[in-house]
Amino acid sequence: MASAVERTDDLVREYLIYRGFTSTLKHLDSEIKADKEKGFRVDKIIDQLQQLIQSYDLTGLKEYWAYLDRRLFSRLEDVYRPTVNKLRTSLYRFYLIHTVQMKNTEKTQEFFLKQVLELQAQPEWRDWFALPFIPAPEQNPSFSPYFSRQWADTFLVSLHNFLSVLFQCMPQPVLLSFDSEVQRIKTVQEENEELRQMVRSSLFSSSVGLVSYAYINLRNFFSTFLPQTRRAPGKTAPGPQSSPWKDPAVTQSAKAKDLPSAKDLKMPTVSTATVDLTTGHSRQRRQHDHEKERKQLLSRLPQQSSEKKTDSDPDAQTEALPDQTDSTNQTRVCEVGGASVEQPFIKLSQEEYGEHHSSIMHCRVDCSGRRVASLDVDGVVKVWAFNPIMQTKATIMSKSPLLSLEWAAKPDRLLLLGSGVGTVKLYDTEAKKSLYEMSIDDVHPRILSLACSPSGTSFVCAAAAQAAHSGVVMEGDARVSAPVSGQLLLWDTKTVKQQLQFALEPGPVAINCTAFNHNGNLLVTGAADGMIRLFDMQRYESALSWKAHDGEVYSVEFSYDENTVFSIGEDGKFVQWNIHRCGVKQSEYSLSQDAVGPFVLSGYSGYKQVQVPRGRLFAFDSEGQHVLTCSSSGGVIYRLNKADAGLESVLSLGGHKAPVVTVDWCSAMDCGTCLTASMDGKIKLSTLLAQKP
């Protein structure tokens, strides 16, 4: 990766010089000189750490490690956090050993004075506080291993290997993949050249084989005029379609060992075009003969197996021939429980949760996949489990209207509930009690969206001003055409305080949907002005923003590899955006109003209920290759193809009598659980079995 970065920097410099962007070039050079990541050169990073240690710059050492932690280590999964902590402990000990070896007692004592609050609660540092008071620590059994050259080399090699693997596993921008793309193209060209050589060789072999095949057929033709005793013995099974003439393909395979060599054949040469044409005809003829033999063999099999069956069993022959080309039998073989074997999923079961009495707004599975929280338009929240049986665990009634909900990441038993009066309630689903209620904003009281960071206790809250509609309106009510004002805030569940307010450009606007990536470093939002905004959660600032849809953005999610973002908007489009190239569509699909909304439920006497989308409109499977969307009669699963190929429907879950307004997909191993919630208050829980190709 380091070499690719260095080459890319040179290419960018060359381009800037070519365009005459001298001021940009100066800024680039200055930032490269101050680059703390050293162009992803592991050796330079370790040199920088050693330089800080040798100069006794403890503050600089801590700040540089904190930068690496914030920029690189925070992207890792939680399982690697103990490794990062061990490396930091070893780095501090490496600094201490250096101060002792250099007999700089002042720096040794300074280390413990500055780090006492951080290290005194850690058991691995308990004995180290006695280090400044030991006369000869290199001879002490507890500290002598750390003064050896072997320990220092082992630590530096371990840190080097850890950083190297980390840089190799980091997702790269498209620009950095230029070098690998060049290598791939070079490899493909070499493979193509090898294939050309193979084709030339095969053409020569085909010419020789054609001559040999003609010789064999000619010899077989004359052998039919010989007496029976001189003809080659051939055993053919009796059958209604057997012929006294020998099949050329069978004869060729039976007498392959008698084939003469090319030098023994003295026949006139033929042109390449004639060889190709004749080879094609012979190939078709061999294929036709092979198919003829197969049909004859299959036609004899049922006769042999049906001799022991009576004529009263009409399906006996069909069962004995699973490979027949009959369309009825093919359907029976390929379909299992109504789902094609070629389909990626089989619907094992579908259960219904019917405890709600009004239209559903949100329906989400928690992080562990054990509980579901669902919210209806009456403000009633149901927390329920579906394994081993479907059972309601808690019912939450609120005096103020509820508009949004989200499961907390840590611990996952906590549930965040956003209201229409500017408050967010934190609810403990196991203790069945509200822990506390946070007052968010009085000017923007409608909490439209909540998203919890996967890597901490913070959560993002999207608040909006009052509007004429609040999710469900009756026919004839006017909708607000201009986007309403809104704010995007960051709160902490532990301190119960607001951390910051994000800047929304070009102006304050209502954020309809929010989503974090897997480690919480990136946040994507969709707004009422049709804009998608991508925020860097390490710097707490906007990284990208672009016009995504004509009308409001209803739902956004990161892709499986987190290099793209998917969104559904009011314009009925399902779009995949490349986050490395701002505003560039990677694919675009058109959806019907049944999958996008606003959702309409008609009743008696002209009654019509219209619901604006609030919950998640699409969800991915565990591998990100299939997407679940809403429809008028249930969820529909599509396979994600290229934009020109469109969406390919692979399974319709069905089961609903009213439009589905929100979905969720929880995957665990080969079995996945799909949730589809509709306007009549019914929630269908479909269990799927993923079929591996």
C-alpha positions, 0 to 999 in steps of 0.5 A, a space after each residue: 500500500 505504501 508504494 501505491 500511495 507514493 506513486 499516486 502522490 507523484 501522479 497527483 503532483 504531475 497532474 497539478 503541475 500540468 494544470 498549473 495549480 501551483 498553490 494547490 501543489 504547495 499545500 499538498 507538499 506541505 501536508 505530505 511533509 506533516 503527514 503523521 501516517 508517513 504515507 502508510 510507511 510502517 518503518 517511518 511510523 516506528 522511526 517516529 515513535 523511537 525518535 520521540 522516545 529517544 528525545 524523552 518527549 512523553 507528551 508527543 509520544 502520547 499524542 502520536 499514539 492517540 492519533 494512530 488510535 483515532 485514525 487507524 485502530 478505531 476502525 478495527 473490530 472490538 476483538 482487536 482492542 486488547 491487542 491495541 492496549 497491549 501494544 500501547 502498554 509495551 510502548 510505555 514500558 519501552 519508554 520507561 526502560 529507555 529512561 532507566 538505561 540512560 540513567 535519566 531518573 527525572 524523566 522516569 519519575 515524570 512519567 509516573 507523575 503524568 500517568 498515575 491517574 491513567 495507570 493506577 487502576 490497571 493491574 499490569 502497572 501495579 509493580 511498575 510504580 516501584 521502578 524508580 526506587 529500585 537501585 538496579 532494576 535490570 537485575 530484578 527478576 520482575 524487570 530484567 526481561 524488559 532490559 534484554 535486547 530480545 524483548 525490545 526487538 520482539 516488541 518492535 517486530 510485533 508492532 511492525 507486523 500489526 501495522 503492516 497487516 492493518 494497512 493491507 486490510 484497510 479499504 482503499 479509495 479507487 485512486 489507490 487501486 490504480 497500481 493493482 488494476 495495472 497488475 491485474 490487466 497485465 495478468 489478464 493479457 498474459 493469460 489471453 496470450 496463453 489462451 491464444 497459443 492453446 487455441 492455435 494448438 487446438 486448431 492444429 489438433 482439430 485438423 489432424 483429428 478431422 482427417 483421422 475421423 474421416 479415415 475411421 468413417 471411411 473404414 467403417 463404411 467399407 467394413 459393412 460390406 465385409 462378411 459377418 465373421 470379419 466385422 468387428 464385434 459390437 454389443 448393442 442393447 436390444 431396443 425399439 430404436 436400435 439400428 444395424 448401422 454403427 454409430 460413428 461416435 461409438 465406433 470412434 470411441 471403441 477403436 480409439 486405440 486403432 487410430 492411425 498417426 497423422 504421418 501415416 495418412 496421405 490425404 490432400 490438404 484442405 484450407 483453414 476455412 474448410 477445416 473450421 466449417 467441417 469441424 463445426 459440422 462434425 462437432 454438431 453431429 457428435 453432439 446430436 449422436 450423443 443426445 440420441 444415445 442418451 434418449 435411447 438409454 433413458 427410454 430403456 430404463 423405465 421399461 426395465 424398472 416398470 416390469 415389476 410395477 403394475 399398470 395402476 401406478 401411472 407415476 412409476 415411470 415419471 419417478 424413475 426418470 428424474 432427468 426427463 425433459 417433461 415440463 411437469 416433471 421438471 417443475 416437480 423436481 426443481 420446486 421444493 415447498 413452492 421455492 425453486 432450488 435455484 433461488 437463493 432463499 427458501 421461506 421456511 415459515 411465516 408467523 404473525 405478530 398482531 398486538 398492535 391496533 394501528 399502522 406501524 411506523 418503525 419495526 427494528 431487531 436489536 443487535 443480538 437478534 433476540 428482541 424486536 421493538 415496534 412502534 405504531 402511529 398511536 405511540 404504542 411501543 411493543 417489545 417482543 421476542 420470537 425465539 423459541 416462541 413469539 411473546 410480548 416482553 414489554 408494552 410502553 405507553 407514552 403521554 407524548 406522541 412517539 415518532 422514532 425508536 432505535 436500539 442502543 448498541 451497548 448495552 443492547 437491552 436499552 431502547 431510545 424513543 424519540 417523541 414529538 415534543 422534543 424529548 428522547 427517552 431511554 428505556 430499559 427493556 429488561 427492567 421494564 422502566 424508563 431510566 431518564 428522559 432527555 430534553 433535546 430541542 424546543 424549537 425543533 420538537 419532532 425527533 424524526 430519526 435516531 442512530 446509535 454509534 456501534 463503538 460507544 455510548 453516543 447517539 445521533 438525533 435528528 430533530 425537526 420543526 413542526 409540520 402540517 403532517 406527522 406521519 399519517 394524514 387523511 385525504 385532503 390534508 395539504 402537505 408542506 412543499 418546502 422542507 422544514 427546518 431541522 437540526 442534527 445533534 450528537 448526545 451521550 447516553 452515559 453523561 446525558 448531555 449534548 456533545 455537539 451540533 452538526 453543521 447542515 449546509 446549505 441550511 438547517 433542514 429536517 433529517 429524515 434518516 440516519 445510519 452509521 457504518 460498522 465502527 461508527 466512524 462514518 454517518 450518512 443522512 438523508 434529508 427533506 431537501 433531497 440531499 445526502 450528507 456524509 459526516 466524519 465522526 472522528 472530526 465531527 464535520 461534514 465530509 461529502 454532500 450531494 443532491 440525491 433525489 427529487 424530493 425527500 430522501 426517505 431511507 439510507 444505508 451503507 453497503 456491505 463493503 461500505 464503499 457505497 451508500 444506498 438510498 430511496 427517495 420520494 422520486 421512486 428511485 433506489 440509487 447506489 452512490 459511490 462515497 469515494 466520488 461525490 455524487 456519482 451514481 454506481 447504479 440506479 433502479 426504479 421502484 413502484 409507489 408500493 415500495 417507496 410511499 407515501 403509502 395509501 390504505 383505502 377503506 369503506 365509504 371513500 375513506 383513505 389513509 395516507 402514511 408518509 415513510 418513517 421507518 426503514 424502507 429496505 434492508 440487506 442480507 448478511 452478504 449484501 447481495 440481496 435487498 428486502 423492500 416493501 410492497 402492497 402485499 408483503 416484502 419482496 427480495 431482490 438480487 442486486 444487479 447492475 443498473 442496466 440489468 435492473 432489479 431481479 425479484 427472487 422471492 415474494 414473502 407475501 402474507 399481508 392484506 395492507 401495504 407494508 411500510 417498513 422492513 428489517 432483516 436479521 441474519 444469523 448463519 444460514 437462517 435469516 429473519 425478515 420483518 415486514 410491518 403493514 398499515 393494518 398493524 400486522 407484523 409478519 416474521 418470515 424465517 428464510 433458509 439461505 441456499 449456498 450455490 
